[in-house]
Amino acid sequence: MNDAELSALVDDHYLAEAQTLTGTEANLLKLAELRGMLSAAQAGRWVELKAAYVRTQTLGGPESDPLTRAVAALGLLADRVAAVESAINRAVDPRHLIANPAPRTPGARA
């Protein structure tokens, strides 16, 4: 059995096993990541699934107390606003502008 046949066998087996579990898509994407075989589209989807999982966990999970979830959501919002503030500060920082000047267009005067 060559490498391609072995890879196809593992893919088929894991696909059959993953379908009996919840989160089939996540399981298959995780396998592809572990094997270093994620396509660009799969990598993007895997990032989305992981972010959704983290968001659910951060907000206290689906069955938690609504007040706890609301407070967690406010905390998450505060973190996101802080990240935006940090990005804006980096973008307008003179040191950043000197290190990363805007590209010139052809024919533009200095």
Backbone as JSON Lines, residues from 0, in Angstrom:
{"i":0,"aa":"M","n":[0.85,-1.17,0.0],"ca":[0.0,0.0,0.0],"c":[0.9,1.24,0.0]}
{"i":1,"aa":"N","n":[0.66,2.14,-0.95],"ca":[1.49,3.34,-1.02],"c":[0.91,4.44,-0.12]}
{"i":2,"aa":"D","n":[1.6,5.57,-0.06],"ca":[1.18,6.66,0.83],"c":[-0.2,7.21,0.49]}
{"i":3,"aa":"A","n":[-0.5,7.35,-0.79],"ca":[-1.8,7.88,-1.21],"c":[-2.93,6.93,-0.8]}
{"i":4,"aa":"E","n":[-2.72,5.62,-0.98],"ca":[-3.73,4.64,-0.59],"c":[-3.93,4.62,0.92]}
{"i":5,"aa":"L","n":[-2.85,4.71,1.66],"ca":[-2.93,4.74,3.11],"c":[-3.69,5.99,3.59]}
{"i":6,"aa":"S","n":[-3.37,7.12,2.97],"ca":[-4.05,8.36,3.32],"c":[-5.55,8.26,3.03]}
{"i":7,"aa":"A","n":[-5.9,7.7,1.87],"ca":[-7.31,7.53,1.51],"c":[-8.02,6.59,2.49]}
{"i":8,"aa":"L","n":[-7.34,5.54,2.92],"ca":[-7.91,4.6,3.88],"c":[-8.19,5.28,5.21]}
{"i":9,"aa":"V","n":[-7.23,6.05,5.69],"ca":[-7.41,6.77,6.95],"c":[-8.55,7.78,6.82]}
{"i":10,"aa":"D","n":[-8.6,8.51,5.7],"ca":[-9.68,9.47,5.47],"c":[-11.05,8.8,5.5]}
{"i":11,"aa":"D","n":[-11.18,7.69,4.77],"ca":[-12.46,6.98,4.7],"c":[-12.87,6.44,6.07]}
{"i":12,"aa":"H","n":[-11.93,5.86,6.79],"ca":[-12.23,5.32,8.11],"c":[-12.66,6.43,9.06]}
{"i":13,"aa":"Y","n":[-11.91,7.51,9.09],"ca":[-12.24,8.59,10.01],"c":[-13.55,9.24,9.64]}
{"i":14,"aa":"L","n":[-13.86,9.36,8.35],"ca":[-15.14,9.9,7.91],"c":[-16.29,9.05,8.44]}
{"i":15,"aa":"A","n":[-16.16,7.74,8.33],"ca":[-17.2,6.84,8.82],"c":[-17.35,6.95,10.33]}
{"i":16,"aa":"E","n":[-16.25,7.01,11.04],"ca":[-16.29,7.14,12.5],"c":[-16.85,8.49,12.94]}
{"i":17,"aa":"A","n":[-16.45,9.54,12.26],"ca":[-16.85,10.89,12.64],"c":[-18.35,11.11,12.46]}
{"i":18,"aa":"Q","n":[-18.96,10.42,11.51],"ca":[-20.39,10.61,11.26],"c":[-21.25,10.09,12.39]}
{"i":19,"aa":"T","n":[-20.72,9.22,13.22],"ca":[-21.49,8.71,14.35],"c":[-21.38,9.63,15.56]}
{"i":20,"aa":"L","n":[-20.56,10.65,15.47],"ca":[-20.35,11.56,16.58],"c":[-20.99,12.91,16.28]}
{"i":21,"aa":"T","n":[-21.23,13.69,17.32],"ca":[-21.66,15.06,17.08],"c":[-20.43,15.86,16.7]}
{"i":22,"aa":"G","n":[-20.63,16.9,15.92],"ca":[-19.5,17.72,15.5],"c":[-18.67,17.07,14.42]}
{"i":23,"aa":"T","n":[-19.3,16.39,13.49],"ca":[-18.59,15.68,12.43],"c":[-17.63,16.6,11.69]}
{"i":24,"aa":"E","n":[-18.12,17.78,11.3],"ca":[-17.28,18.7,10.55],"c":[-16.04,19.08,11.34]}
{"i":25,"aa":"A","n":[-16.23,19.39,12.62],"ca":[-15.09,19.77,13.46],"c":[-14.1,18.62,13.58]}
{"i":26,"aa":"N","n":[-14.61,17.41,13.72],"ca":[-13.72,16.25,13.85],"c":[-12.88,16.06,12.59]}
{"i":27,"aa":"L","n":[-13.52,16.2,11.43],"ca":[-12.78,16.0,10.17],"c":[-11.78,17.11,9.94]}
{"i":28,"aa":"L","n":[-12.15,18.35,10.3],"ca":[-11.21,19.45,10.13],"c":[-10.02,19.31,11.09]}
{"i":29,"aa":"K","n":[-10.28,18.85,12.3],"ca":[-9.2,18.64,13.26],"c":[-8.24,17.57,12.75]}
{"i":30,"aa":"L","n":[-8.78,16.5,12.18],"ca":[-7.93,15.45,11.6],"c":[-7.07,16.02,10.49]}
{"i":31,"aa":"A","n":[-7.67,16.79,9.6],"ca":[-6.91,17.38,8.5],"c":[-5.82,18.3,9.03]}
{"i":32,"aa":"E","n":[-6.14,19.05,10.09],"ca":[-5.13,19.93,10.68],"c":[-3.98,19.11,11.27]}
{"i":33,"aa":"L","n":[-4.3,18.07,11.99],"ca":[-3.26,17.22,12.6],"c":[-2.37,16.57,11.55]}
{"i":34,"aa":"R","n":[-2.96,16.25,10.4],"ca":[-2.21,15.6,9.34],"c":[-1.55,16.6,8.41]}
{"i":35,"aa":"G","n":[-1.78,17.9,8.63],"ca":[-1.19,18.93,7.78],"c":[-1.78,18.95,6.39]}
{"i":36,"aa":"M","n":[-3.07,18.63,6.28],"ca":[-3.71,18.52,4.97],"c":[-4.9,19.48,4.82]}
{"i":37,"aa":"L","n":[-4.95,20.56,5.58],"ca":[-6.04,21.52,5.47],"c":[-5.88,22.37,4.21]}
{"i":38,"aa":"S","n":[-6.96,22.51,3.45],"ca":[-6.94,23.45,2.32],"c":[-7.18,24.84,2.91]}
{"i":39,"aa":"A","n":[-7.04,25.86,2.08],"ca":[-7.26,27.23,2.55],"c":[-8.7,27.4,3.03]}
{"i":40,"aa":"A","n":[-9.65,26.86,2.29],"ca":[-11.07,26.96,2.68],"c":[-11.33,26.22,3.99]}
{"i":41,"aa":"Q","n":[-10.75,25.03,4.11],"ca":[-10.92,24.27,5.34],"c":[-10.28,24.98,6.53]}
{"i":42,"aa":"A","n":[-9.13,25.58,6.31],"ca":[-8.45,26.3,7.4],"c":[-9.31,27.46,7.86]}
{"i":43,"aa":"G","n":[-9.93,28.18,6.92],"ca":[-10.81,29.28,7.29],"c":[-12.0,28.8,8.08]}
{"i":44,"aa":"R","n":[-12.61,27.7,7.65],"ca":[-13.76,27.15,8.36],"c":[-13.36,26.65,9.74]}
{"i":45,"aa":"W","n":[-12.18,26.05,9.86],"ca":[-11.7,25.55,11.14],"c":[-11.51,26.7,12.12]}
{"i":46,"aa":"V","n":[-10.97,27.81,11.64],"ca":[-10.81,28.99,12.49],"c":[-12.18,29.48,12.97]}
{"i":47,"aa":"E","n":[-13.18,29.49,12.07],"ca":[-14.53,29.91,12.45],"c":[-15.12,29.01,13.53]}
{"i":48,"aa":"L","n":[-14.97,27.7,13.35],"ca":[-15.53,26.76,14.33],"c":[-14.87,26.91,15.7]}
{"i":49,"aa":"K","n":[-13.54,27.07,15.69],"ca":[-12.85,27.23,16.97],"c":[-13.25,28.53,17.65]}
{"i":50,"aa":"A","n":[-13.42,29.61,16.87],"ca":[-13.83,30.89,17.45],"c":[-15.23,30.79,18.04]}
{"i":51,"aa":"A","n":[-16.13,30.09,17.34],"ca":[-17.49,29.9,17.85],"c":[-17.47,29.1,19.15]}
{"i":52,"aa":"Y","n":[-16.63,28.09,19.22],"ca":[-16.52,27.29,20.44],"c":[-16.01,28.15,21.59]}
{"i":53,"aa":"V","n":[-14.96,28.91,21.34],"ca":[-14.41,29.77,22.39],"c":[-15.44,30.79,22.85]}
{"i":54,"aa":"R","n":[-16.18,31.36,21.9],"ca":[-17.21,32.34,22.24],"c":[-18.28,31.7,23.12]}
{"i":55,"aa":"T","n":[-18.72,30.51,22.77],"ca":[-19.73,29.81,23.57],"c":[-19.21,29.53,24.97]}
{"i":56,"aa":"Q","n":[-17.97,29.08,25.06],"ca":[-17.39,28.8,26.37],"c":[-17.21,30.08,27.19]}
{"i":57,"aa":"T","n":[-16.79,31.15,26.52],"ca":[-16.58,32.42,27.2],"c":[-17.88,32.97,27.75]}
{"i":58,"aa":"L","n":[-18.96,32.78,27.0],"ca":[-20.25,33.31,27.42],"c":[-20.94,32.4,28.43]}
{"i":59,"aa":"G","n":[-20.3,31.37,28.88],"ca":[-20.86,30.54,29.93],"c":[-21.58,29.3,29.44]}
{"i":60,"aa":"G","n":[-21.53,29.02,28.17],"ca":[-22.19,27.84,27.64],"c":[-23.67,28.08,27.45]}
{"i":61,"aa":"P","n":[-24.33,27.2,26.7],"ca":[-25.72,27.41,26.35],"c":[-26.71,27.26,27.51]}
{"i":62,"aa":"E","n":[-26.34,26.57,28.57],"ca":[-27.3,26.3,29.64],"c":[-27.03,27.09,30.92]}
{"i":63,"aa":"S","n":[-26.14,28.05,30.87],"ca":[-25.8,28.81,32.06],"c":[-26.87,29.85,32.38]}
{"i":64,"aa":"D","n":[-26.74,30.42,33.55],"ca":[-27.63,31.48,34.01],"c":[-27.57,32.67,33.05]}
{"i":65,"aa":"P","n":[-28.73,33.22,32.63],"ca":[-28.74,34.34,31.69],"c":[-27.95,35.56,32.18]}
{"i":66,"aa":"L","n":[-27.99,35.83,33.46],"ca":[-27.25,36.97,34.0],"c":[-25.75,36.74,33.85]}
{"i":67,"aa":"T","n":[-25.31,35.54,34.11],"ca":[-23.89,35.21,33.95],"c":[-23.47,35.38,32.5]}
{"i":68,"aa":"R","n":[-24.32,34.93,31.58],"ca":[-24.02,35.08,30.15],"c":[-23.96,36.54,29.75]}
{"i":69,"aa":"A","n":[-24.87,37.36,30.29],"ca":[-24.89,38.79,29.94],"c":[-23.61,39.47,30.42]}
{"i":70,"aa":"V","n":[-23.19,39.17,31.63],"ca":[-21.97,39.76,32.17],"c":[-20.76,39.29,31.36]}
{"i":71,"aa":"A","n":[-20.72,38.03,30.99],"ca":[-19.62,37.51,30.18],"c":[-19.61,38.17,28.81]}
{"i":72,"aa":"A","n":[-20.79,38.41,28.23],"ca":[-20.87,39.08,26.94],"c":[-20.33,40.49,27.03]}
{"i":73,"aa":"L","n":[-20.63,41.2,28.1],"ca":[-20.08,42.55,28.29],"c":[-18.57,42.51,28.42]}
{"i":74,"aa":"G","n":[-18.06,41.53,29.13],"ca":[-16.61,41.37,29.24],"c":[-15.96,41.1,27.9]}
{"i":75,"aa":"L","n":[-16.6,40.25,27.11],"ca":[-16.08,39.95,25.77],"c":[-16.11,41.19,24.89]}
{"i":76,"aa":"L","n":[-17.19,41.96,24.99],"ca":[-17.29,43.21,24.23],"c":[-16.19,44.19,24.64]}
{"i":77,"aa":"A","n":[-15.94,44.28,25.93],"ca":[-14.87,45.18,26.41],"c":[-13.51,44.74,25.87]}
{"i":78,"aa":"D","n":[-13.27,43.44,25.81],"ca":[-12.02,42.94,25.26],"c":[-11.88,43.3,23.78]}
{"i":79,"aa":"R","n":[-12.97,43.17,23.03],"ca":[-12.94,43.49,21.6],"c":[-12.71,44.98,21.38]}
{"i":80,"aa":"V","n":[-13.36,45.82,22.18],"ca":[-13.17,47.27,22.06],"c":[-11.72,47.62,22.39]}
{"i":81,"aa":"A","n":[-11.16,46.98,23.39],"ca":[-9.76,47.23,23.75],"c":[-8.83,46.81,22.61]}
{"i":82,"aa":"A","n":[-9.16,45.71,21.93],"ca":[-8.34,45.27,20.79],"c":[-8.41,46.28,19.65]}
{"i":83,"aa":"V","n":[-9.59,46.83,19.4],"ca":[-9.74,47.86,18.36],"c":[-8.96,49.1,18.75]}
{"i":84,"aa":"E","n":[-9.05,49.51,20.0],"ca":[-8.3,50.68,20.47],"c":[-6.8,50.47,20.28]}
{"i":85,"aa":"S","n":[-6.34,49.28,20.62],"ca":[-4.91,48.98,20.47],"c":[-4.49,49.03,19.0]}
{"i":86,"aa":"A","n":[-5.32,48.5,18.12],"ca":[-5.0,48.53,16.69],"c":[-4.96,49.96,16.16]}
{"i":87,"aa":"I","n":[-5.89,50.79,16.6],"ca":[-5.89,52.19,16.18],"c":[-4.64,52.9,16.69]}
{"i":88,"aa":"N","n":[-4.3,52.67,17.93],"ca":[-3.1,53.3,18.5],"c":[-1.84,52.88,17.75]}
{"i":89,"aa":"R","n":[-1.75,51.61,17.39],"ca":[-0.59,51.15,16.62],"c":[-0.56,51.8,15.24]}
{"i":90,"aa":"A","n":[-1.72,51.95,14.64],"ca":[-1.79,52.5,13.28],"c":[-1.38,53.97,13.23]}
{"i":91,"aa":"V","n":[-1.65,54.72,14.28],"ca":[-1.33,56.15,14.26],"c":[-0.03,56.47,14.99]}
{"i":92,"aa":"D","n":[0.6,55.47,15.54],"ca":[1.87,55.67,16.26],"c":[2.93,56.1,15.25]}
{"i":93,"aa":"P","n":[3.6,57.24,15.48],"ca":[4.62,57.72,14.54],"c":[5.73,56.7,14.29]}
{"i":94,"aa":"R","n":[6.08,55.94,15.3],"ca":[7.12,54.92,15.11],"c":[6.67,53.88,14.11]}
{"i":95,"aa":"H","n":[5.4,53.53,14.12],"ca":[4.86,52.56,13.17],"c":[4.88,53.15,11.75]}
{"i":96,"aa":"L","n":[4.52,54.41,11.63],"ca":[4.49,55.06,10.32],"c":[5.88,55.16,9.71]}
{"i":97,"aa":"I","n":[6.89,55.41,10.54],"ca":[8.26,55.5,10.04],"c":[8.76,54.11,9.63]}
{"i":98,"aa":"A","n":[8.46,53.1,10.43],"ca":[8.93,51.74,10.14],"c":[8.2,51.13,8.95]}
{"i":99,"aa":"N","n":[6.94,51.53,8.73],"ca":[6.13,50.96,7.65],"c":[5.5,52.08,6.81]}
{"i":100,"aa":"P","n":[6.31,52.78,6.02],"ca":[5.74,53.87,5.24],"c":[4.76,53.34,4.2]}
{"i":101,"aa":"A","n":[3.81,54.2,3.84],"ca":[2.82,53.84,2.83],"c":[3.53,53.65,1.49]}
{"i":102,"aa":"P","n":[3.12,52.64,0.72],"ca":[3.76,52.42,-0.58],"c":[3.45,53.58,-1.52]}
{"i":103,"aa":"R","n":[4.45,53.94,-2.33],"ca":[4.26,55.03,-3.29],"c":[3.68,54.48,-4.58]}
{"i":104,"aa":"T","n":[2.89,55.32,-5.19],"ca":[2.34,54.94,-6.49],"c":[3.3,55.41,-7.56]}
{"i":105,"aa":"P","n":[3.4,54.7,-8.68],"ca":[4.31,55.13,-9.75],"c":[3.93,56.52,-10.26]}
{"i":106,"aa":"G","n":[4.95,57.37,-10.44],"ca":[4.71,58.72,-10.93],"c":[4.39,59.71,-9.84]}
{"i":107,"aa":"A","n":[4.31,59.29,-8.57],"ca":[4.0,60.21,-7.48],"c":[5.26,61.01,-7.14]}
{"i":108,"aa":"R","n":[5.06,62.26,-6.78],"ca":[6.2,63.1,-6.38],"c":[6.51,62.94,-4.91]}
{"i":109,"aa":"A","n":[7.76,63.06,-4.57],"ca":[8.21,62.91,-3.19],"c":[7.93,64.13,-2.37]}
